[in-house]
Amino acid sequence: MLAVFRVDASIEMGTGHVMRCLTLAKALRAHGIDSEFISRCHTGNLIDFIEAQGFPVHVLAEKKSCVHEYGTSRSEGQSMPPAHFQWLGATLQEDCDASLEVMSGRHADWLIVDHYALDIEWERQLKPFCKRVMVIDDLADRRHECDLLLDQTYGRREIDYAGLVPDHANILSGSGYALLRPEFYKLRSESLKRREQNSLHEILISMGGVDKDNVTGRILQFLAKCTLPADCRITVVMGRTAPWLNDVRILAERLNLSTRVLVGVEDMAQLMANSDLAIGAAGATTWERCCLGLPSIMLILAENQRNAALLLERDGVAGLVDSAGDFQTNFSMVIKELFDSKMSLSKLSARSSRVVDGEGCRRVVSAMLQAVHGNES
């Protein structure tokens, strides 16, 4: 069996889409299903990283012109192109043609699409060249031609995709389907046990693989002005393609704080399990923190993170800072509340651990296998 992923990473869109697809690809490999990737070589891509994980990558060239023509090839009656169509780095038809060249003759069992710039128009052209189409989405803002749709957003419901997918499509919605690597589930008990100490010695900062606006630097500068426990240590995790990496390293050396900067971390689950508080983007790593019951301060770094982040704050799962507002005031209020009351940390831990149990990837793979074997029976 073969699964083909169409997914990109870049400075603009970050690394989260590729990382969750890799998690799924590795889980499929454990079931004897091979995976290949189709990915465009945007600035900040993860093509080399994907290949290092043992998966072939069919590289699409980044186009420098006519991105605004995305909508010119859309079928009569189709709606406007997706809100993120600029992220494609090519016109719709250019991407279709290049992807079709890869798919032709492959007889893939699954084509898995994880891209905000692609929708029903692209999927309809590719569908004849595979047995099934799966879409991974977070937005519920456009139509899809698919057999299976996964949206791991907290609070997401099937009805949110009413009219956006075919009637026969199976919808997997909510954080119970979060695509986490198996090490998070394995460390869950150990991490939850740590929370009983209710201590604050290790702070983890991770704004995702890119952090194009250097929010990490702003957080470090602010924490330097806070009164932290004398034995408190800060660990910063950044991606290899992060544009502000050197600046953050220089800042960390100058601060009067015990601070280390780690790059390309492969044991993120263990780092989280060993931490007492995380400050991180309200993206895919939210589910990793929740699985481990790690008390967190989330930062909204992109508009598509807002709805789920507000729900999580409302339900007392995490503290929340909107980086688009008065960052310093909002951040200081949340920090003060947590530092003044260790009980707040234990409450955040208990509530967050109920959001994700770490078995989402197993559930997704089970649904995929059921789709295959159910159709064959």
N, C-alpha and C positions, 0 to 999 in steps of 0.2 A: 504494500500500500504506500501511497505517496501523498503528502500534503505540501502545497506550495503557498508560501506567505508573501503577500504584497504589503510591505511596510517600510517606512523610512525613519531616519533620525537626522536631525540638523540642529544648528544653533537656535533656530526659531522654534521648532517643534519639540526639542528636547530628545531624551533617550528612552522615555518610558514606554512608548509603543513597541520599540524593538525589544526591550527587556522582557516585557510580558509575553511577547510572541516567542522569544527564546525559551521562556519557562514552559510554555505549552508545547513547543517543539521537542524539548527534552522529555517531557512526560509522554508524548506520543512515541518517541524513540524507545521508551521502556516497554511499549506495547508492540514493537516491531514495525512501527510506521516511520518511514523515512520522511525527511523534510528538506525542502530547498527554499531559498529566499530570492525574491525580486526586490531590489532596493536601488534607489537613485543616489548618486554620489554627491549629495549636497555637502556644503561646508559643515563639518561637525558630524558626518555620517559615522556609522558603526560597522561598516562593511568588513574591515579587517577583524574586528572583534567577533562578528558572527562566524566568520570562517574559522577563527581560532577555537570556536566551540564545536567545530566539526561539521558545519553545515555549508553546502555549496551556495554561493551567491551569484545571481545573474545581475550584473551591474548595468543600470540605466544611466546614460549621460545626462548631466544637468543642462537644460536648455536655457539660453540667455535671452530669448526673444519670444514675443507673442504669448506670454502667459495670460494677457488680458483677453485672448481669443478663446478662452476655455469654453465659453458658452456657445460658440458659433456652430459646433457640431452636434448640439443637443437635438433630440427628436422633437417633432412638432408636438406641442402641448406640454412639454416638460417644463418644470419650474426653473427658476434661476439657479445658477451653479451654487455649490456649497459655500458657506461663509468663509471657509479656509482654503478656497481653491488656489490661492497664490502659493500655498505650501507644496503644491505638486511639482513645481519647477519645470513645467512643460504644459502644453495644451492637453486637453482630455484625449483627443485622438492620437496625439503623439505617444501618450502613455499607454493607451489601448493597443496601438500597433506594436509597440516594443514588448508589452506584456504578452500579447498574442503570439509573437514570435517565439517566446520562451515556452508558452503553454502548448503550442501546437505539437501534436504527436506524443505528448507526455502521459495522457490519460490519467491525470491526477484524480485521486479519490476526493480530495478537498482542495479548494482554493480559499485561503483564509485572508481576508482583507481587513487591515487595521490602519485606516488612513482617513482623516477628517476631510480630505480634498476629493474623495471618491464616493460615488453614490450609485443609484440605480442605472444610470446611463452607462457607466463603465462596466458595472457588473453584468448587465444584459449582453454586452458584447463578448465578455469572457466566459459566461456560463456554458455555452455549447462545447467548450474545450476542457470541461471537468465534470465530474459526477455530481458534486455538491459544492455549494458556496456557503461559507461561514463569514459573518461580519462581526468584528469586535468594535464596539462604539461606546461613547460616553455621553453623546449629545442629544440623541433623539430629535434631531432637527432636519432630517432629510429622508427620502425614500430609499429602500434597498430592494434588490432582487436576490434573495438568499433563502437557504433552507434552515439555517440556524443562526441566531443572533445572540451575542453575549454582551451584556452591559453590566459591569460589576459595580456600578455607582451605588453608594449607600442611599436607600430610599427609592431606588428605581423600581417601577412596576411594569408589568406587561402592557397595561393599558396605555402607557406612555408611547408605545410604538403602534398603537391602533391606526390603521391606514397607511403605515409607513413600510410594512413588510407584507408579503403574501399571506393569505389565510393559513397555508399549510406550514408556515415557518414556526419552528420551535424557538421560543424566547427564554433565555436564561437571564434573569434580572435580579439585581441586588448584590450586596457584598458577600453573601454566602457563596458566590461563584468567583471570588477574587482569585486571580492567577498568582499564587505564591509558590516559590520554590520549596521543595520538601524539607529543607533544613529549618524553615520557620516553624512548621508543625512539630518537628522533632525537638526543638528547643522551647516549645511553648510551656511545658510544665516547669522546666528549670527557670524560665524567665518569670513566670507568675509566682513562683516560690520566692524569688528575689524581692518582689514587691512587698512582701510581708515586713521587710526591714524598714520600709518607709523612710529611706535615707536620700540624701542629695549630695552625692560625691562625684558622679560622672554625668556630664552634659554632652549630648551628641547633637551636632549641627549638620544637617544635610538638606540642601536646597535642590536636589536632583543632579543629573549628570552634567548640566550646562550652567545654570544660574547666570543667564546673559546680562542681568542687571546688577550683579554683584550684591545681592541681598545678604550674602554671607558676610561680606565686609562690614556692612551696616550693623549687623547683629553683634559681631565681635566688638566693634567700637562701643556699642551700647552696653554690652555685658561688662566691659572694662570699667564702666562707671558704677556698676552695681556692687553691692556688698554681698559677695559670695562666700560660702564656707571656706575656711582657710585651706582645707584639703581637697577642694573642688578642682576637678580637671575637665578641660574642654577638648573634645575630639571633633575635628572638622573633616567631613568626607566630601570629596569632589571628584568629578569625572575627568578623564584624560583630555577631553576636548573643551573643558571649561575655559572661557576666554580670560577670566580674572584669576586664574590659578596662581600665577606668580605674585600678583598683588596681595592675595590672601596670605600666601606664605610669608611675605615680607612683613605684613601687618601682624601676623601671629608671633613672629619673632620679637617684635617691638613691644607687644602688649605685656603688661605686668600681670599676666595670667599664665597658668600652666596649660599650654595649648599645643596640640599637635595637629598636623594636616596630613591626612591620608588620601592617596589617589589610587583609583582603580581597585577598590576594596573587593575582595572575593569572599570575605567572611562577614558580610553585613549582618546576618542573623545573629551571630555571636556578639558582634559589637552592640547591637540593639539589646540583646539579652543582658549584657554587662552594664548597660546604661540606666540611669535613674530618671532622666528627663531628655526628651528629644525636642528639638526645634527644627521643623522641616516643612517643606512645601506640601500643600493640600492636594497632592497628586497620588500616583499609584503607591508610593511608599507608605501612605496612610494606612493601607491594609496590612502591611508588614508590621507596623508599630502596634496596630490593634491586636493582631494575632498574638503578639508577645506581651500584651498588656502594658506597653511602655507609655507612661504619661507623656503627653505631647502638647506642644504649642504649634498649631498649624498656621501657615501663612498662605494667603490667597495670592498666587503669582500669575494666574491666568484666569480669564473670565469663565472658562468652562469648569473651573474648580469651585466656583462660588456656591452654587445651589447645594451640592453635597456637603461642603464645608459648613454652611449655615445650619443644615440639619444636624450635623455632628455636634456643633456647638450647642444648639438648642437642646439636644438630648444629653448634654453633659459629658460627651465622649472626649473632648479636647478643648483646650483654650484656642482662641482664634484671633489672628491679627490680619487686617486687610492692608497689604502693602501699598495699595493705591490711595489710602487715606492718610491721616496724620500718623505716620509710622511710629515715630518716637513716643507719642502720647499713648497710642493704642498698645504698643509693645510694653511700655512701662507699667501700664495698668494690669495687664495679664501677668507679667513677671512678678509684680508686687503681690498679687493675690496668691500666686503659687508659692513664693518664697516665704510669705507670712504664715501660711497654713500647710503643713505637711499633709494634713488630712485631705487636702484637695488633690494631692498626688495619688493617694490611695483610692479616692473616688474615681479619678480619671482612669486609673488602671483597671478597676473593676468593671467600669462601664465600657471601656474600649475593648476589653477582652471578650465581651459578649457580641461584638459586632462581626468579628471574623474568627473562625475556628481553625483555619489553615488547610481545610480540605476542599477548597473551591476548585482547584485544578483537577483533582480526582473526579469531582462531579461533572466538570466540563468534558473531560476525556470520556467518561462513562456515557454522556449524552451523544458524543460523536460516534462512539462505537455502536451504540444502540441504533443510531440513524443508519449506519452501514449494514449491520447484521439484520436489523428489522426489515430493511428493504430487500435483503437477499433471501429472507425466509418466506 
